[in-house]
Amino acid sequence: MGFVRIMGPACWQLVLLTMFILAGSAVQAADSDQLQDFCVADLSQKKFTNGYLCKDPATAKTEDFMYKGLKDASIITSENPWGASARLAFARHWPALNTLGVAMARLDLMPGGVIAPHTHNLATEVVFVTSGEIYIGFVANSDDANAPNKLFAGMLKTGEAFVIPRGLVHFQMNKGTVNASTINFLNSQNPGISFLPLTLFGAQPAVDPALLARSFAVNETSISPLETFWSQFTNAFL
């Protein structure tokens, strides 16, 4: 007896309902909707959940919903390997963002400074230039049947914006002669940051040098200096 013949109408309804639920879950593009007006994170709690535990709403105050960490440009020292810096406003920095599905960041770049290739695996990002101009872009996935590894990049001036699809490798560079700044908006309270140099050469414990050498088609002796250099920046974005 075939499988199709033994399934009655009720079974087919259950299959269709299951497929509908799974499809809805697969296309969700941001954090789950909150179930209350707000959930100001209690960062003192060490329990692990998908987000942060809420503090008592009765103790919330206006100041919880204000954040002043993005108003000033970062001081970029000569020791900075990129000539650029980031000020983050994720839920761990701004607890009121917990469960709201949004985050922000400010980038400051000296002339020639770069935000190295990286990904946000949990969020789409919109970059708005507030001063100067930057070269910005992303690369499509290698398995994109329509445009494998296609580069989408160009110059962005003050007052202009650029959108970076979720999870794709992207970058910024100040090609101008004055400092540049951007304000970035992300649709996750914790967008995730995976900088390729830090992820590959600053991992703790270190990734096998033989694997990295073979992956980048270089001699293994060139990997050790890179691991030594990048390991000192492992906590740069906490």
C-alpha positions as CSV (number, residue, x, y, z in Angstrom):
1,M,0.0,0.0,0.0
2,G,1.5,3.3,-1.0
3,F,2.1,6.2,1.4
4,V,-0.2,8.6,-0.4
5,R,-3.1,6.1,-0.4
6,I,-3.1,5.6,3.3
7,M,-3.1,9.3,4.2
8,G,-6.6,10.6,4.9
9,P,-7.8,14.2,4.7
10,A,-6.9,14.9,8.3
11,C,-3.3,13.8,7.7
12,W,-3.0,16.0,4.7
13,Q,-4.3,19.0,6.7
14,L,-1.7,18.3,9.4
15,V,1.1,18.0,6.8
16,L,0.1,21.3,5.2
17,L,-0.2,23.0,8.6
18,T,3.3,21.8,9.5
19,M,4.8,23.0,6.2
20,F,3.1,26.4,6.7
21,I,4.6,26.8,10.2
22,L,8.1,25.7,9.0
23,A,8.0,28.1,6.1
24,G,7.0,31.0,8.4
25,S,9.9,30.2,10.7
26,A,12.4,29.9,7.8
27,V,11.7,33.4,6.4
28,Q,11.8,35.3,9.7
29,A,14.3,38.0,9.1
30,A,14.8,39.6,12.5
31,D,14.5,38.8,16.2
32,S,11.3,37.4,17.5
33,D,8.5,39.8,18.5
34,Q,8.5,40.8,22.1
35,L,5.5,39.8,24.2
36,Q,5.4,43.0,26.3
37,D,6.0,46.7,25.8
38,F,9.6,46.5,26.8
39,C,12.1,44.2,28.6
40,V,15.0,46.2,29.9
41,A,17.8,43.7,30.2
42,D,19.1,42.8,33.7
43,L,22.8,42.4,32.8
44,S,23.6,41.2,36.3
45,Q,21.8,37.9,35.7
46,K,24.1,35.1,34.5
47,K,21.4,32.7,33.3
48,F,21.5,31.8,29.6
49,T,18.5,32.6,27.5
50,N,17.9,33.7,23.9
51,G,18.5,37.3,24.9
52,Y,18.6,38.7,28.4
53,L,16.3,38.3,31.3
54,C,14.1,41.3,32.1
55,K,14.4,43.5,35.1
56,D,11.2,44.3,37.0
57,P,9.3,46.7,34.7
58,A,8.3,48.7,37.8
59,T,11.9,49.7,38.3
60,A,12.3,51.0,34.7
61,K,13.0,54.7,34.3
62,T,13.3,57.2,31.5
63,E,17.1,57.0,31.5
64,D,17.0,53.3,30.6
65,F,15.6,54.4,27.1
66,M,18.3,57.0,26.5
67,Y,21.8,56.2,25.1
68,K,24.5,58.8,24.7
69,G,27.4,56.5,23.6
70,L,27.2,57.4,19.9
71,K,27.4,61.2,20.0
72,D,31.2,61.5,20.2
73,A,33.8,60.2,17.6
74,S,36.3,57.6,18.8
75,I,39.9,58.6,19.3
76,I,41.9,56.5,16.8
77,T,45.4,55.9,18.0
78,S,48.4,54.9,15.9
79,E,48.2,51.4,17.5
80,N,44.9,50.8,15.9
81,P,45.5,48.3,13.0
82,W,42.6,49.5,10.9
83,G,42.7,53.3,11.3
84,A,39.0,53.0,12.3
85,S,36.9,52.3,15.3
86,A,33.3,51.3,16.2
87,R,31.0,52.4,19.0
88,L,28.3,49.8,19.5
89,A,24.8,50.1,20.8
90,F,23.7,46.5,21.1
91,A,21.5,45.2,23.9
92,R,24.5,44.5,26.1
93,H,25.5,48.2,25.8
94,W,21.9,49.6,25.8
95,P,19.8,47.2,27.9
96,A,16.5,48.8,26.7
97,L,17.0,47.3,23.3
98,N,16.5,43.8,24.7
99,T,13.7,42.0,22.8
100,L,13.1,45.0,20.5
101,G,15.0,43.5,17.5
102,V,17.1,46.6,16.8
103,A,20.7,47.9,17.4
104,M,22.9,50.7,16.3
105,A,26.6,51.4,15.8
106,R,28.8,54.4,15.0
107,L,31.9,54.0,12.8
108,D,34.7,56.5,12.6
109,L,37.5,56.2,9.9
110,M,40.6,58.1,9.4
111,P,41.7,58.8,5.8
112,G,42.8,55.3,4.5
113,G,41.1,53.6,7.5
114,V,39.1,50.4,6.9
115,I,36.4,48.4,8.6
116,A,37.8,45.0,7.7
117,P,35.7,42.4,5.8
118,H,33.2,41.0,8.3
119,T,29.7,39.6,8.6
120,H,26.6,40.1,10.8
121,N,25.0,36.6,10.8
122,L,21.9,37.8,12.7
123,A,21.1,41.1,11.0
124,T,20.6,43.2,7.9
125,E,22.5,46.5,8.2
126,V,21.8,50.0,6.9
127,V,24.8,52.4,6.8
128,F,24.1,56.1,6.8
129,V,27.1,58.5,6.2
130,T,27.0,61.5,8.6
131,S,30.3,63.0,7.5
132,G,33.0,62.5,4.8
133,E,32.7,59.7,2.2
134,I,33.5,56.0,2.2
135,Y,33.9,53.1,-0.2
136,I,31.5,50.4,0.9
137,G,30.3,47.1,-0.4
138,F,29.4,43.5,0.0
139,V,30.0,40.2,-1.8
140,A,27.2,37.8,-2.8
141,N,27.4,34.2,-1.6
142,S,29.5,31.8,-3.5
143,D,26.5,29.5,-4.1
144,D,24.3,32.3,-5.4
145,A,23.1,30.8,-8.7
146,N,22.5,34.2,-10.3
147,A,25.6,36.1,-9.1
148,P,28.2,33.9,-7.3
149,N,30.8,36.1,-5.5
150,K,29.5,39.2,-7.2
151,L,30.8,42.4,-5.7
152,F,28.4,45.3,-5.0
153,A,30.4,48.3,-4.0
154,G,30.7,52.1,-4.6
155,M,31.4,55.5,-3.0
156,L,28.9,56.8,-0.5
157,K,28.9,60.5,0.5
158,T,27.5,62.5,3.4
159,G,23.7,62.0,3.6
160,E,23.6,58.8,1.5
161,A,22.8,55.3,2.7
162,F,23.7,51.7,1.8
163,V,22.0,48.5,2.7
164,I,23.9,45.3,3.4
165,P,21.9,42.0,3.3
166,R,22.0,39.8,6.3
167,G,25.0,37.5,6.7
168,L,27.0,38.7,3.7
169,V,30.7,39.7,3.9
170,H,31.0,43.4,3.7
171,F,33.5,46.3,4.4
172,Q,34.1,50.0,4.4
173,M,37.1,52.2,3.6
174,N,37.7,56.0,3.9
175,K,39.1,57.0,0.5
176,G,38.8,60.7,1.3
177,T,41.2,63.2,2.8
178,V,39.2,63.9,6.0
179,N,37.7,61.7,8.7
180,A,34.5,59.9,7.9
181,S,31.7,58.8,10.2
182,T,28.6,56.6,9.8
183,I,25.6,55.7,11.9
184,N,24.5,52.1,11.3
185,F,21.2,50.5,12.0
186,L,20.7,46.7,12.4
187,N,17.5,44.6,12.8
188,S,18.7,42.5,15.7
189,Q,19.4,43.4,19.4
190,N,22.6,41.3,19.0
191,P,23.6,41.4,15.3
192,G,26.8,39.3,15.7
193,I,30.2,40.4,14.4
194,S,32.6,38.0,12.7
195,F,35.7,39.9,11.4
196,L,37.5,37.6,9.0
197,P,41.0,38.5,10.3
198,L,40.0,38.2,14.0
199,T,37.9,35.1,13.4
200,L,40.5,33.2,11.5
201,F,43.8,34.4,13.0
202,G,42.7,35.4,16.4
203,A,40.7,32.4,17.4
204,Q,41.2,31.0,20.9
205,P,42.6,28.3,20.8
206,A,44.2,28.9,17.4
207,V,43.0,27.4,14.2
208,D,45.5,24.8,12.9
209,P,48.1,26.8,10.9
210,A,48.4,24.1,8.3
211,L,44.7,24.4,7.5
212,L,44.9,28.2,7.2
213,A,48.0,28.0,5.0
214,R,46.4,25.5,2.7
215,S,43.1,27.6,2.6
216,F,44.9,30.8,1.6
217,A,47.5,29.1,-0.6
218,V,50.5,30.5,1.4
219,N,53.5,29.0,3.2
220,E,52.7,27.8,6.8
221,T,55.5,30.0,8.2
222,S,53.5,33.1,7.2
223,I,50.5,32.1,9.4
224,S,52.2,32.3,12.8
225,P,52.9,36.0,12.7
226,L,49.3,36.7,11.7
227,E,48.0,34.7,14.6
228,T,50.3,36.4,17.0
229,F,49.3,39.9,15.8
230,W,45.5,39.3,15.6
231,S,45.2,37.4,18.8
232,Q,45.8,40.6,20.8
233,F,42.5,42.1,19.4
234,T,40.3,39.2,20.3
235,N,38.1,41.3,22.6
236,A,38.1,44.4,20.5
237,F,34.3,44.5,20.1
238,L,33.0,43.5,23.5
